[in-house]
Amino acid sequence: MKTYYDCIPCFVRQALESIRFVTDDEVLHEKTLREVLRFTAEMDLRESPPMMGRRIHRLIKQITGIEDPYRRVKDHFNRFVLRQYPELKQRIESSPDPLETAVRLSIAGNIIDFGPKKTIDDFYVQHAIEHSLSAPLITGDLNGFQQAMNQAKRILYLGDNAGEIVFDRLLIELLPTEKITFAVRGFPIINDATMEDAITVGLPDIVEVIDNGADAPGTILELCSEDFRERFTAADLIIAKGQGNYETLSQTERNIYFVLKAKCPVIAAHLGCEVGALIFKKNDGSAEESRRHLDVTGDLLERRGRMLTNY
């Protein structure tokens, strides 16, 4: 997915909110904004938005000298969702359709994202859980997904954020775990999950966990390690969580199921849904479908561009 003009103000907002999250020093605020404005003036709009996200958050780490600026909130949400884990697992087990319930809860976890939103608290997550269990699910065929899992020999699950990966664990525990490799980011970026977070929530106890060798808020294959790219190529089925993975892989001709909440007008327009929609979408692997999405996005953005980003 390319970068759209509507993404540019979001980059600037994200940069200012992120540097304010890390420091109160207004000199550093101004320095960050000026650098990000220069980045956006020079960027290649054919690149996906997470490429700019990588530049912004590398800059913040460089300016502040803090390697993992979001470590505190990552630890908090890992602990918070782990406390909810027994109750959530019971809700899945008692559901008439455990797989759908687990998918819905996995999507609920996708709101723990400090890229598009900086006012996330425990109540907000609890509300997202309840909403996810009753809101419409824009989905491909869950039965087809089950069949694809049964047929696959190697499944690669691409994680997204800390805290969210506890919700992913709930889904993974319903899947053939012996086939699954779970991937986290190679280095800290926003509140995305790294190996430290995966260990904290117990994922290595149930599946193999690797990192992708990169520090982008998505899966930009050319930046990932050779080992990760080999795993990606060898996978029969890929489950990709979150907006960043959708932005970076939506035009990839692979057997991918995207699992996310549409959290901004650009993503919603690209998916043909409303902001806030719960998405479980199969990428059919065709370049034609990718081109079709790009063809219709301009018209959708014209109609949806004024949508509020309340989700």
LOMI-215375 format. One record per residue (C-alpha): residue in one letter; chain; x, y, z. Coordinates in steps of 0.02 Angstrom, whole numbers. Example, Ala and Ser with C-alpha at 12.3 -4.5 7.8 and 13.67 -1.06 7.14 Angstrom:
+---+---+--------+--------+--------+
| r | c |     c1 |     c2 |     c3 |
+---+---+--------+--------+--------+
| A | A |    615 |   -225 |    390 |
| S | A |    684 |    -53 |    357 |
+---+---+--------+--------+--------+
//
This chain:
+---+---+--------+--------+--------+
| r | c |     c1 |     c2 |     c3 |
+---+---+--------+--------+--------+
| M | A |      0 |      0 |      0 |
| K | A |     69 |    170 |    -49 |
| T | A |     66 |    328 |     57 |
| Y | A |    -80 |    445 |     23 |
| Y | A |    -86 |    634 |     46 |
| D | A |   -204 |    607 |    192 |
| C | A |    -63 |    514 |    282 |
| I | A |     50 |    669 |    288 |
| P | A |    -43 |    763 |    427 |
| C | A |    -49 |    601 |    525 |
| F | A |    141 |    585 |    516 |
| V | A |    161 |    759 |    588 |
| R | A |     32 |    727 |    725 |
| Q | A |    112 |    561 |    770 |
| A | A |    285 |    639 |    780 |
| L | A |    227 |    778 |    896 |
| E | A |    126 |    662 |   1008 |
| S | A |    268 |    537 |   1016 |
| I | A |    405 |    660 |   1062 |
| R | A |    289 |    736 |   1193 |
| F | A |    259 |    562 |   1260 |
| V | A |    446 |    542 |   1287 |
| T | A |    500 |    715 |   1346 |
| D | A |    433 |    885 |   1400 |
| D | A |    581 |    975 |   1321 |
| E | A |    505 |   1097 |   1194 |
| V | A |    672 |   1118 |   1108 |
| L | A |    667 |    934 |   1065 |
| H | A |    485 |    950 |   1012 |
| E | A |    531 |   1085 |    886 |
| K | A |    684 |    990 |    825 |
| T | A |    579 |    834 |    795 |
| L | A |    442 |    927 |    702 |
| R | A |    564 |   1017 |    588 |
| E | A |    652 |    854 |    545 |
| V | A |    489 |    763 |    512 |
| L | A |    426 |    904 |    401 |
| R | A |    587 |    887 |    302 |
| F | A |    564 |    698 |    292 |
| T | A |    388 |    716 |    224 |
| A | A |    441 |    844 |     95 |
| E | A |    570 |    723 |     28 |
| M | A |    482 |    555 |     49 |
| D | A |    437 |    436 |    -91 |
| L | A |    247 |    421 |    -86 |
| R | A |    261 |    250 |   -168 |
| E | A |    327 |    185 |     -2 |
| S | A |    206 |    119 |    129 |
| P | A |    163 |    227 |    281 |
| P | A |    262 |    116 |    402 |
| M | A |    422 |    167 |    312 |
| M | A |    393 |    346 |    371 |
| G | A |    343 |    282 |    542 |
| R | A |    512 |    197 |    553 |
| R | A |    601 |    359 |    510 |
| I | A |    501 |    459 |    637 |
| H | A |    532 |    342 |    781 |
| R | A |    714 |    314 |    738 |
| L | A |    732 |    504 |    746 |
| I | A |    647 |    512 |    917 |
| K | A |    763 |    377 |    985 |
| Q | A |    913 |    470 |    914 |
| I | A |    859 |    639 |    984 |
| T | A |    814 |    575 |   1158 |
| G | A |    941 |    435 |   1177 |
| I | A |    802 |    319 |   1236 |
| E | A |    808 |    151 |   1146 |
| D | A |    633 |     92 |   1194 |
| P | A |    526 |    247 |   1232 |
| Y | A |    365 |    147 |   1252 |
| R | A |    435 |     13 |   1368 |
| R | A |    328 |     70 |   1515 |
| V | A |    162 |     61 |   1422 |
| K | A |    211 |   -104 |   1341 |
| D | A |    244 |   -180 |   1512 |
| H | A |     81 |   -109 |   1578 |
| F | A |    -29 |   -181 |   1441 |
| N | A |     60 |   -349 |   1442 |
| R | A |     19 |   -363 |   1627 |
| F | A |   -157 |   -292 |   1611 |
| V | A |   -212 |   -411 |   1473 |
| L | A |   -129 |   -559 |   1558 |
| R | A |   -241 |   -525 |   1707 |
| Q | A |   -391 |   -536 |   1591 |
| Y | A |   -327 |   -695 |   1509 |
| P | A |   -420 |   -825 |   1616 |
| E | A |   -588 |   -739 |   1594 |
| L | A |   -562 |   -712 |   1408 |
| K | A |   -512 |   -894 |   1385 |
| Q | A |   -670 |   -947 |   1475 |
| R | A |   -775 |   -837 |   1360 |
| I | A |   -697 |   -922 |   1209 |
| E | A |   -722 |  -1098 |   1278 |
| S | A |   -904 |  -1064 |   1321 |
| S | A |   -942 |   -982 |   1155 |
| P | A |  -1050 |  -1073 |   1025 |
| D | A |   -913 |  -1031 |    898 |
| P | A |   -745 |  -1026 |    988 |
| L | A |   -645 |   -986 |    831 |
| E | A |   -749 |   -834 |    787 |
| T | A |   -746 |   -773 |    966 |
| A | A |   -557 |   -791 |    973 |
| V | A |   -539 |   -697 |    808 |
| R | A |   -651 |   -558 |    875 |
| L | A |   -549 |   -544 |   1034 |
| S | A |   -388 |   -543 |    934 |
| I | A |   -456 |   -394 |    837 |
| A | A |   -506 |   -309 |   1000 |
| G | A |   -324 |   -314 |   1052 |
| N | A |   -275 |   -218 |    897 |
| I | A |   -332 |    -55 |    977 |
| I | A |   -181 |    -58 |   1094 |
| D | A |    -88 |     46 |    966 |
| F | A |      4 |    204 |   1016 |
| G | A |     36 |    253 |    835 |
| P | A |   -135 |    323 |    788 |
| K | A |   -195 |    356 |    966 |
| K | A |   -110 |    413 |   1125 |
| T | A |   -255 |    406 |   1249 |
| I | A |   -269 |    219 |   1279 |
| D | A |   -311 |    159 |   1453 |
| D | A |   -379 |      1 |   1535 |
| F | A |   -560 |     56 |   1518 |
| Y | A |   -535 |     86 |   1332 |
| V | A |   -471 |    -91 |   1310 |
| Q | A |   -616 |   -164 |   1410 |
| H | A |   -738 |    -68 |   1301 |
| A | A |   -651 |   -133 |   1144 |
| I | A |   -670 |   -312 |   1208 |
| E | A |   -857 |   -295 |   1232 |
| H | A |   -879 |   -204 |   1067 |
| S | A |   -782 |   -336 |    972 |
| L | A |   -898 |   -474 |   1032 |
| S | A |  -1054 |   -392 |    963 |
| A | A |  -1001 |   -281 |    816 |
| P | A |  -1014 |   -344 |    637 |
| L | A |   -863 |   -443 |    578 |
| I | A |   -811 |   -407 |    400 |
| T | A |   -742 |   -575 |    358 |
| G | A |   -691 |   -701 |    232 |
| D | A |   -747 |   -879 |    259 |
| L | A |   -696 |   -938 |    434 |
| N | A |   -728 |  -1116 |    377 |
| G | A |   -609 |  -1085 |    233 |
| F | A |   -481 |  -1019 |    357 |
| Q | A |   -500 |  -1177 |    460 |
| Q | A |   -474 |  -1283 |    306 |
| A | A |   -322 |  -1181 |    255 |
| M | A |   -245 |  -1209 |    427 |
| N | A |   -277 |  -1395 |    417 |
| Q | A |   -195 |  -1405 |    245 |
| A | A |    -46 |  -1294 |    285 |
| K | A |    117 |  -1369 |    342 |
| R | A |    196 |  -1204 |    397 |
| I | A |     98 |  -1057 |    468 |
| L | A |    180 |   -889 |    502 |
| Y | A |     87 |   -775 |    624 |
| L | A |    144 |   -593 |    614 |
| G | A |    114 |   -505 |    780 |
| D | A |     86 |   -321 |    807 |
| N | A |     80 |   -235 |    977 |
| A | A |    127 |   -276 |   1156 |
| G | A |    -27 |   -320 |   1259 |
| E | A |   -115 |   -365 |   1097 |
| I | A |     -9 |   -521 |   1085 |
| V | A |   -101 |   -593 |   1236 |
| F | A |   -259 |   -587 |   1130 |
| D | A |   -160 |   -670 |    991 |
| R | A |   -110 |   -807 |   1111 |
| L | A |   -293 |   -844 |   1144 |
| L | A |   -321 |   -868 |    958 |
| I | A |   -161 |   -967 |    931 |
| E | A |   -213 |  -1091 |   1066 |
| L | A |   -359 |  -1142 |    954 |
| L | A |   -246 |  -1168 |    804 |
| P | A |   -124 |  -1310 |    762 |
| T | A |     18 |  -1240 |    868 |
| E | A |    145 |  -1366 |    805 |
| K | A |    136 |  -1282 |    634 |
| I | A |    148 |  -1102 |    693 |
| T | A |    294 |   -984 |    703 |
| F | A |    255 |   -816 |    784 |
| A | A |    355 |   -663 |    728 |
| V | A |    386 |   -503 |    826 |
| R | A |    484 |   -347 |    779 |
| G | A |    672 |   -357 |    783 |
| F | A |    696 |   -193 |    878 |
| P | A |    585 |    -75 |    979 |
| I | A |    467 |     34 |    874 |
| I | A |    320 |    125 |    954 |
| N | A |    232 |     -5 |   1065 |
| D | A |    255 |   -149 |    943 |
| A | A |    295 |   -316 |   1022 |
| T | A |    475 |   -377 |   1029 |
| M | A |    548 |   -541 |   1093 |
| E | A |    545 |   -473 |   1271 |
| D | A |    357 |   -451 |   1260 |
| A | A |    329 |   -623 |   1184 |
| I | A |    425 |   -703 |   1328 |
| T | A |    327 |   -600 |   1456 |
| V | A |    158 |   -665 |   1393 |
| G | A |    217 |   -845 |   1374 |
| L | A |    211 |   -865 |   1185 |
| P | A |    374 |   -965 |   1174 |
| D | A |    291 |  -1095 |   1287 |
| I | A |    165 |  -1139 |   1151 |
| V | A |    243 |  -1094 |    982 |
| E | A |    411 |  -1053 |    905 |
| V | A |    445 |   -866 |    915 |
| I | A |    564 |   -771 |    802 |
| D | A |    597 |   -588 |    766 |
| N | A |    594 |   -511 |    593 |
| G | A |    760 |   -420 |    612 |
| A | A |    684 |   -249 |    575 |
| D | A |    622 |    -95 |    668 |
| A | A |    474 |    -43 |    560 |
| P | A |    293 |    -40 |    623 |
| G | A |    244 |   -168 |    493 |
| T | A |    329 |   -301 |    386 |
| I | A |    438 |   -215 |    256 |
| L | A |    517 |   -370 |    181 |
| E | A |    670 |   -284 |    109 |
| L | A |    717 |   -225 |    285 |
| C | A |    689 |   -393 |    369 |
| S | A |    825 |   -521 |    405 |
| E | A |    868 |   -657 |    281 |
| D | A |    807 |   -789 |    403 |
| F | A |    638 |   -705 |    420 |
| R | A |    619 |   -685 |    232 |
| E | A |    655 |   -871 |    211 |
| R | A |    520 |   -911 |    340 |
| F | A |    399 |   -793 |    252 |
| T | A |    431 |   -875 |     84 |
| A | A |    416 |  -1051 |    155 |
| A | A |    251 |  -1020 |    245 |
| D | A |     96 |  -1098 |    168 |
| L | A |    -17 |   -982 |    267 |
| I | A |     17 |   -811 |    344 |
| I | A |    -89 |   -726 |    477 |
| A | A |    -49 |   -540 |    483 |
| K | A |   -108 |   -436 |    630 |
| G | A |   -138 |   -250 |    628 |
| Q | A |   -138 |   -100 |    513 |
| G | A |     50 |    -94 |    491 |
| N | A |     57 |   -270 |    424 |
| Y | A |    -91 |   -233 |    309 |
| E | A |     -8 |    -74 |    244 |
| T | A |    154 |   -164 |    205 |
| L | A |     86 |   -330 |    140 |
| S | A |    -82 |   -293 |     58 |
| Q | A |     -6 |   -303 |   -116 |
| T | A |     98 |   -457 |    -79 |
| E | A |     46 |   -607 |   -182 |
| R | A |     39 |   -732 |    -40 |
| N | A |    -93 |   -830 |     54 |
| I | A |   -122 |   -703 |    193 |
| Y | A |   -265 |   -676 |    315 |
| F | A |   -266 |   -496 |    379 |
| V | A |   -338 |   -474 |    554 |
| L | A |   -361 |   -295 |    611 |
| K | A |   -470 |   -150 |    662 |
| A | A |   -484 |    -11 |    532 |
| K | A |   -423 |    136 |    635 |
| C | A |   -407 |    276 |    509 |
| P | A |   -501 |    342 |    356 |
| V | A |   -362 |    293 |    235 |
| I | A |   -361 |    111 |    290 |
| A | A |   -551 |    106 |    297 |
| A | A |   -561 |    175 |    120 |
| H | A |   -432 |     51 |     57 |
| L | A |   -531 |    -91 |    134 |
| G | A |   -700 |    -20 |     81 |
| C | A |   -769 |    -12 |    258 |
| E | A |   -808 |    111 |    396 |
| V | A |   -681 |    173 |    523 |
| G | A |   -688 |     56 |    673 |
| A | A |   -738 |    -99 |    573 |
| L | A |   -677 |   -270 |    628 |
| I | A |   -583 |   -348 |    483 |
| F | A |   -540 |   -530 |    448 |
| K | A |   -490 |   -525 |    265 |
| K | A |   -408 |   -651 |    151 |
| N | A |   -286 |   -589 |     22 |
| D | A |   -320 |   -699 |   -130 |
| G | A |   -142 |   -675 |   -191 |
| S | A |   -187 |   -588 |   -353 |
| A | A |   -101 |   -431 |   -417 |
| E | A |   -266 |   -388 |   -501 |
| E | A |   -353 |   -371 |   -333 |
| S | A |   -213 |   -260 |   -268 |
| R | A |   -230 |   -146 |   -419 |
| R | A |   -418 |   -141 |   -397 |
| H | A |   -398 |    -82 |   -218 |
| L | A |   -283 |     57 |   -275 |
| D | A |   -402 |    108 |   -415 |
| V | A |   -550 |    130 |   -299 |
| T | A |   -457 |    210 |   -154 |
| G | A |   -457 |    385 |   -227 |
| D | A |   -645 |    386 |   -245 |
| L | A |   -671 |    313 |    -72 |
| L | A |   -556 |    441 |      7 |
| E | A |   -653 |    582 |    -75 |
| R | A |   -812 |    518 |      7 |
| R | A |   -733 |    467 |    173 |
| G | A |   -592 |    592 |    192 |
| R | A |   -688 |    694 |    320 |
| M | A |   -725 |    545 |    431 |
| L | A |   -674 |    565 |    612 |
| T | A |   -544 |    444 |    679 |
| N | A |   -648 |    394 |    830 |
| Y | A |   -634 |    207 |    847 |
+---+---+--------+--------+--------+
//
